[in-house]
Amino acid sequence: MTNKRQKLTARNFPSAHEDVIAASTLPRYGGPESAYRLAFTDEKFLLREEMRPVRMQLELLKPELVQREHNIELTVVIFGSARIPPADVAQELLAEARKSNNPVLVQHAEARVRMSRYYEEARRFAAIVTEASKRLDPPIYVCTGGGPGIMEAGNRGAFEAGGKSIGLNIVLPHEQEPNPYVTPELCFLFHYFGLRKMHFLMRAIALVCFPGGFGTLDELFEAMTLTQTGKSRKRPILLFGREFWSRVINFDVLVETGMISPEDVHLFQYVETAEEAWAAICAAYALDAPHHANGALAEE
């Protein structure tokens, strides 16, 4: 009976994996090797210029399928500089800079010490989200760009709280290596910036933006543009550190000159602490109090 049942549910065609194994055991073909290889195992073929649409589709699909397999439905995305170190490392760099007697190096090192507080806040924020999410259904996972600095702080906080977190790495001229706190099975690598940013936003219930440079600004403004134009639903966009952001971007000038509408400044809000950021997310979705989250997301 068992064999008959197996026949009933058996595949009608061999799987792609089975054909790969079968092809590898065939006698060697006398013609060009690339011509005889299965198309989906032929790296040279897949990397042709004409295959870019297929590669883009694969890069969109692979992280999507893996996250589905791990039941990742909701994320809080943490953006921020790769150049902000933890406080202890910043102090070590300052000590080294002072030995050099180079005032420019000392100035930069002192700035790193001041900025290192954001590393610690990102780390605490990620821990708060992860701990609270253990009592949420579905849970909320921390998602970062997977690299050093603020990204590392986010993954580290989640790791230290005993939870999973996602890292969306990208190939750069100066190679970005995954930080050691990303959950290995949720550590992805991208070629296309655009598809990486899509994955940042596809599951995000909130975007928490710490101080950063061009990459951070790019991610922030794309998210705000999509929200402003109605291409993306409104969700909390939290700018960590009013002093930093108000110096970097003068939103008042954009309003005064008519470049944005007055209501556009309500697309985001400033926060200063991990607790304040989590409280803003709780308020947006009618979650329980920050340290006593034991309910699910409210129906919208």
N, C-alpha and C positions, 0 to 999 in steps of 0.2 A: 504493500500500500504506500509505503514511504517513497519508493522509487517512482511509482506512478504519480504521486503528488508532486515530486520534483520535476517530472516531465511536464506536468501541467503548467508550472510557473517558470520553466526554463526560458532563457533568452532565445529569441529567434535568430539572432545574429551574434557573432563573437564581439566582445567588447574591444574598444580601441586598445586597451592594455594587453589583451590577449593577442591581438594582431601585432603589436610591437614585439612581443616575445617571439611570436611565430616568425616574423620577418628577420629577427636577429639570428635565427638558427638555419636560415636558408643557405644553400651553396652560394658562394660569391659570384655576383653578376659581373660579366666581363666589360660592361660599359662604364660610363661616368657614375661615380658613387652617388653624387647628389641627385641625379635623375632617378635613381632606383630607390631612394629612401622614401618612407612615408612622409607626406607633406607636413604633418603635425610634429614629426620628430626632426625635421630638417631645419636646424637653427639658421643656416645661411639663407635659406628661403624665407623664413619668418622675419628675418632682419632686412629684407629688401625694402627699398623706399616705397614701392607700391603696396606693401603689406601694412603700412602705418594704421589704416582704419581697423585692421584686425588686431594689431597690438594694443590700440587704444581700447577696444572692446574687451580684450583680455584683462587689461589693467583695471578697468572698471569692474569686471565680473569677479575676478579672483578674490579681492578683499570682501566683496559683497557676500559671496557664497561661504567663505570661511567664517565671517561674523554671524551669518545665519546659523551655521552649524554650532556656534558657541552661544546662541541665543542672545546676541548683543542687539538690543533694540533701541536703547537710549544712551546717549553720551553727554558728558560735559566736556567741551573742548577747551584746553588750556594753551593759549598762544604766548609767545614771549621770546626774549633774546636767548640765543645759544651762548652768549658771552657773559652772562651773569652767574658767578660761581657761588657755592655755598659759603657761609660766613667764615668758617675755619680756613678754607682755601684762600679766600680774599685776604685774610690777615697774613697768611704765609706769603702771598704775592706782594703785599705791602712791605713786609720785612725785607724781602729780596730787593725790591725797588729802592728802599732806603740805603741799602748797602752800595748801590750803584752811584749814589750822589748825582743822579740825573733827575732834575726837577720835573721834567715832562713825564718820565716813568712813574715818579712818585705821585704826581697829580692824577694820572690814570689809575694807579693802584688805589689811591684814596677814593676815587669815584667808584671803583669796584666794591670797596668795603661798604660804601653807602648803599649801593644798589643791591648788595647781597641780601638785604632784608626781604627783597621780593622773592628770592629763592626760598627763603624760609616760609614766607606767606603762601607761596604756591605749594610747597610741600605740606603745610598744615591744611590748606584748603582741600587738596586731593585726599588727604587722610579723612577729613570730615565728610566729604562726599562719599567716600568708599565705606566708611563705618555706618553712616546713615542709610546707605543703599542696601545694606544687609537686611534691613527691615522693610524694604520697598519691593513691590511686585508690579511691573518688572523693575529690576535694579537699574541704577544709573552707573555707567562706567566712565572713568577718566580716559580721555583720548588726547594725545599730544603728537608733536612732530617726531618724537622718538629719539631726538638727539640730546646734546648736552644742555647746560644752563637751566632755564625755566622749564624746558621740556623734561629734563632729567628730574627736576624737583617734583613735577606732577606725577610722573611714573613712580618715583621713589615714595611719595606720600601714600599712594595707593598700595604699593608693595608692603610698606611698613604697617599698613592697616589690615593686611592679610587679604587683599582683594586683587582681582585682575585689572589690567589696564592695557590700552591700545597704543601702539607707536606707528605712525605713518612716516617712515623715513623716505628720503629721496636721494638719488645719485647726484652728487655735486662735484665740481672740479677738484675741490679739496674735500676728500671723501668724508661724509658724515656717517659715523658708526653709531649703531644703536646703543643707547645707554643701558646699563646692566639691569635696570629695574622694569623694563617692558616685559610683559608676559610673553614668553617666547612664541607661543602659537598664535599670538595676536600682533606680532612684529612684522610689518609689511615694508616692501621696498618699491618705490615708484620711479618712473622715468619722467612722466608728464606732470608738471606742476598743476595744470588745470584739473586733472583727474584726482590728484591728491587732495586738492581743495574741495572737490565735490564730496569726497569721502569724509572730510572734516565736517561738512554741513549736513549730510544726508540723515544722520541719526542724532544730531546735536539738539538738545533742549535748551542749551545756554552756551554762550561763548565768553570765556573769561580771558581778557587780553592784558597781559603784563607788559611792562616797558620792553621795547625792542626796536630793531632797525627796519631796513627795507622789507624784509620778509614778513615781519609782524605787521607792518603798515599795510602791505599788500593784502594779507589775509583779512585784516580788520576792515579795510575799505571795500573789499569785495563783498564781505558779509553785509555791511551796511548798505551798499548799493543794491544788492539783491532784495534786502528788506524794504528799502525806500521805494523801489520800483514795483513792489508787489510780486516779484519773482520767487520770493521766499517768505514763509510765514514769519510773523513777528515773534521774537523770543528774546530773553534777556541777553543784552550785550554789555558786559561789565568791564569798565576800564579801571585797572588797578593802579591807583596813585594819581590823584587829581593834579598834584604839582607837576609831575612829569608830563602828563598828557596835555595840560593847559599851556605848557611852554612849547611843546612840539607842534600842536595844532591849535590855531586860534579859530575856534568855531564861530565866535562872535563876528569876526571879519567876514566869514562866509555868509552869515545871515545878513549883515549890514550891506554887503555888496549884491545881495540877491542870488548868490550862487547856490544857496540851499534855502529851503523854507524854514521859518521859525520853528515849526513843529518837528523838523528833522533832528533837532538836538535832543529830542526825547527818544530817539532810537537807541540810546545808550544811557548808562548811568555810571557815575564814579563810585568806587568802593576803596576802602583802605585796609581792611583786614579780612582774613579768611572767614571769620564768623559773619561779617557783614555781607560778603559775597554769597555765602550759602543761604543766609536769611532772605536775600533778594530773590534767589531761585525758589525758595520755599513759598514766598509771597506770590510769585508769578503763577505757581501751579497748585496753590492751596495745600501744600505739604504741611506736615506737623512742624512743631518748633524745631529749630536747628539741631539741638542735641537730643531730641526725643522723636525722631522720624520713625513712625511705625505704621504708616499708611501708604496706600498707592497713590499715583498721580490722579488728580481730579479729572473727571471727564470734561472735555472742552466743548 
